[in-house]
Amino acid sequence: MGESEGRKAASSWLNVAVDYGPLLVFLGVYRWKSPAEPNAVSELAAIIAGTGAFMIAAVAALAISKWRLGKVSPMLWFSTALIVGFGSLTIFFGDPTFVQLKPTIIYASFGVALLGGFMMGKALLRILLEAAFEGLTEEGWLKLSRNWGVFFLLLAGLNETLRAQMDFEGWLWAKIWVFLPLTFLFTFSQIPMLLKHGLSFEDRDEVLNDEPPTS
């Protein structure tokens, strides 16, 4: 593996860590604080502790992204702001609903924005990601924005379905074992379309490096 390929691989893994690292911290702290004998008060205390750790980890991940990648996309700024905002509401009101609603609001906001931009002929994904895939045509960017917009709305619906049908810990695990694989599969599925619209074969890995935050 050459030096350039090594940097791309490191960047890809760093993006995954920035996106899903705070969620793993949340899950770890929540499990650590969860009582052996379930009761409402101890369960809420574990959720609040996990939420606080989640907020700190999200801000740290944003700082690491700026330090190591040299940039923070508007999408990451927005998602981190919502993590801090809805996490604060969860802690203040002692209600985990707020932190569970946060992904739905992020997904729905991105989905509506991307599809609205597509209908107006604007590829907002390029702006929100601050990404530039070499050779990709405007039509390719428009289709990618449209496809991610639809995918985000599907994720919003999925999050609401899982939130309604699972307990808090089950919902947290689903973020790792359902949303992460779905996102990787969807991202991979876009590469053939992008290659047809001018994306350089050598730069196909950049699509994975610059995927939107979905955790």
C-alpha positions as CSV (number, residue, x, y, z in Angstrom):
1,M,0.0,0.0,0.0
2,G,1.4,3.4,-1.0
3,E,1.6,6.4,1.1
4,S,-1.4,8.0,-0.6
5,E,-3.5,4.8,-0.2
6,G,-2.5,4.6,3.5
7,R,-3.7,8.2,4.1
8,K,-7.0,7.4,2.4
9,A,-7.5,4.2,4.5
10,A,-6.6,6.1,7.7
11,S,-9.0,8.9,6.7
12,S,-11.8,6.4,6.1
13,W,-11.4,4.8,9.5
14,L,-11.2,8.2,11.2
15,N,-14.5,9.2,9.6
16,V,-16.1,6.0,11.0
17,A,-14.6,6.7,14.4
18,V,-15.8,10.3,14.4
19,D,-19.3,9.3,13.4
20,Y,-19.8,6.2,15.6
21,G,-17.2,6.6,18.3
22,P,-19.4,8.9,20.5
23,L,-22.3,6.4,20.1
24,L,-20.0,3.6,21.4
25,V,-19.0,5.8,24.3
26,F,-22.7,6.3,25.0
27,L,-23.4,2.6,24.9
28,G,-20.4,1.8,27.1
29,V,-21.2,4.3,29.8
30,Y,-24.8,3.3,29.8
31,R,-24.0,-0.4,30.2
32,W,-21.5,0.4,32.9
33,K,-24.0,2.4,34.9
34,S,-27.0,0.1,34.3
35,P,-28.2,-1.5,37.5
36,A,-28.0,-5.3,37.9
37,E,-31.6,-5.3,39.1
38,P,-33.6,-3.0,36.7
39,N,-35.5,-0.2,38.3
40,A,-36.8,3.1,36.9
41,V,-34.5,5.5,38.9
42,S,-31.3,3.6,38.3
43,E,-32.1,3.1,34.6
44,L,-32.7,6.9,34.2
45,A,-29.4,7.6,36.0
46,A,-27.6,5.3,33.5
47,I,-29.2,7.0,30.5
48,I,-28.3,10.5,31.9
49,A,-24.7,9.4,32.5
50,G,-24.5,7.9,29.0
51,T,-26.0,11.0,27.5
52,G,-23.4,13.3,29.2
53,A,-20.6,11.1,28.0
54,F,-22.1,11.1,24.5
55,M,-22.2,14.9,24.4
56,I,-18.5,15.2,25.5
57,A,-17.4,12.5,23.0
58,A,-19.3,14.2,20.2
59,V,-17.6,17.5,20.8
60,A,-14.2,15.7,21.1
61,A,-14.9,13.9,17.8
62,L,-15.6,17.2,16.1
63,A,-12.3,18.6,17.4
64,I,-10.5,15.5,16.2
65,S,-12.0,15.8,12.8
66,K,-10.8,19.4,12.5
67,W,-7.4,18.5,13.8
68,R,-6.7,15.3,11.7
69,L,-8.8,16.0,8.6
70,G,-8.4,19.8,8.5
71,K,-12.2,20.4,8.2
72,V,-15.5,20.0,9.8
73,S,-18.4,19.7,7.3
74,P,-21.6,21.6,7.9
75,M,-23.4,18.3,8.4
76,L,-21.1,17.4,11.3
77,W,-21.5,20.8,12.8
78,F,-25.3,20.5,12.6
79,S,-25.4,16.9,14.0
80,T,-23.0,17.8,16.9
81,A,-25.1,20.8,17.8
82,L,-28.2,18.7,18.0
83,I,-26.4,16.1,20.1
84,V,-25.5,18.7,22.6
85,G,-28.9,20.4,22.4
86,F,-31.1,17.3,22.7
87,G,-28.6,15.7,25.2
88,S,-29.0,18.8,27.4
89,L,-32.8,18.5,27.2
90,T,-32.5,14.8,28.2
91,I,-30.4,15.6,31.2
92,F,-32.5,18.6,32.3
93,F,-35.9,16.9,32.0
94,G,-34.7,13.4,32.8
95,D,-36.5,12.1,29.7
96,P,-34.6,9.9,27.2
97,T,-37.1,10.7,24.5
98,F,-35.2,13.8,23.6
99,V,-31.9,11.9,22.8
100,Q,-33.9,9.3,20.9
101,L,-35.6,11.9,18.8
102,K,-32.3,13.5,17.8
103,P,-31.5,11.1,15.0
104,T,-35.0,11.4,13.5
105,I,-34.7,15.2,13.4
106,I,-31.2,15.0,11.8
107,Y,-32.3,12.4,9.2
108,A,-35.5,14.2,8.4
109,S,-33.8,17.6,8.2
110,F,-31.0,16.3,5.9
111,G,-33.5,14.4,3.8
112,V,-35.9,17.3,3.2
113,A,-33.0,19.7,2.5
114,L,-31.3,17.4,0.0
115,L,-34.6,16.5,-1.8
116,G,-35.6,20.2,-1.8
117,G,-32.2,21.1,-3.4
118,F,-32.6,18.3,-5.9
119,M,-36.0,19.6,-7.0
120,M,-34.5,23.1,-7.5
121,G,-31.6,21.6,-9.4
122,K,-29.0,22.2,-6.7
123,A,-26.7,19.4,-5.4
124,L,-26.7,20.4,-1.7
125,L,-24.8,17.3,-0.6
126,R,-21.6,18.8,-2.2
127,I,-22.0,21.9,0.0
128,L,-23.1,20.1,3.2
129,L,-20.2,17.7,3.0
130,E,-17.6,20.2,1.6
131,A,-16.5,17.3,-0.6
132,A,-15.2,17.4,-4.2
133,F,-15.1,14.0,-6.0
134,E,-12.8,14.5,-8.9
135,G,-14.5,14.2,-12.3
136,L,-18.0,13.7,-11.0
137,T,-20.5,15.6,-13.1
138,E,-23.2,17.9,-11.9
139,E,-25.8,15.2,-12.8
140,G,-23.9,12.7,-10.7
141,W,-23.9,15.1,-7.7
142,L,-27.7,15.7,-8.2
143,K,-28.4,12.0,-8.3
144,L,-26.2,11.4,-5.2
145,S,-28.0,14.2,-3.3
146,R,-31.4,12.8,-4.3
147,N,-30.5,9.3,-3.3
148,W,-29.1,10.3,0.1
149,G,-32.2,12.5,0.6
150,V,-34.4,9.4,0.2
151,F,-32.1,7.3,2.3
152,F,-32.1,9.8,5.1
153,L,-36.0,9.9,5.2
154,L,-36.0,6.1,5.3
155,L,-33.6,6.2,8.3
156,A,-35.9,8.7,10.0
157,G,-38.8,6.4,9.6
158,L,-36.7,3.4,10.8
159,N,-35.5,5.3,13.9
160,E,-39.1,6.1,14.9
161,T,-40.2,2.5,14.3
162,L,-37.3,1.1,16.4
163,R,-37.8,3.8,19.1
164,A,-41.5,2.8,19.4
165,Q,-40.9,-1.0,19.5
166,M,-37.7,-1.4,21.5
167,D,-36.4,-0.6,25.0
168,F,-33.7,2.0,25.3
169,E,-30.8,-0.5,25.3
170,G,-32.2,-2.3,22.3
171,W,-32.5,0.9,20.4
172,L,-28.9,1.8,21.2
173,W,-27.7,-1.6,19.9
174,A,-29.7,-1.1,16.8
175,K,-27.8,2.1,16.0
176,I,-24.7,-0.1,15.8
177,W,-26.0,-3.3,14.3
178,V,-28.7,-1.9,12.0
179,F,-27.9,1.7,11.0
180,L,-24.1,1.2,10.5
181,P,-24.4,-1.8,8.1
182,L,-27.2,-0.1,6.2
183,T,-25.2,3.0,5.8
184,F,-22.1,1.1,4.5
185,L,-24.3,-0.9,2.1
186,F,-26.0,2.2,0.8
187,T,-22.8,4.1,0.3
188,F,-21.2,1.1,-1.6
189,S,-24.4,0.9,-3.8
190,Q,-23.8,4.5,-5.0
191,I,-20.3,3.9,-6.4
192,P,-21.4,2.3,-9.7
193,M,-23.8,5.2,-10.5
194,L,-21.0,7.7,-9.6
195,L,-18.5,5.9,-11.9
196,K,-21.0,6.2,-14.7
197,H,-21.1,10.0,-14.1
198,G,-17.5,10.7,-14.3
199,L,-16.1,9.7,-10.9
200,S,-12.5,8.5,-11.3
201,F,-12.1,4.8,-10.5
202,E,-9.0,5.7,-8.4
203,D,-11.1,8.1,-6.3
204,R,-14.0,5.7,-5.6
205,D,-12.8,5.3,-2.0
206,E,-13.3,9.1,-1.4
207,V,-17.1,8.4,-1.5
208,L,-16.6,6.2,1.6
209,N,-14.3,8.7,3.3
210,D,-16.8,11.6,2.8
211,E,-20.1,9.8,3.6
212,P,-22.5,12.0,5.6
213,P,-22.7,11.4,9.4
214,T,-25.5,8.9,10.2
215,S,-24.9,7.9,13.8
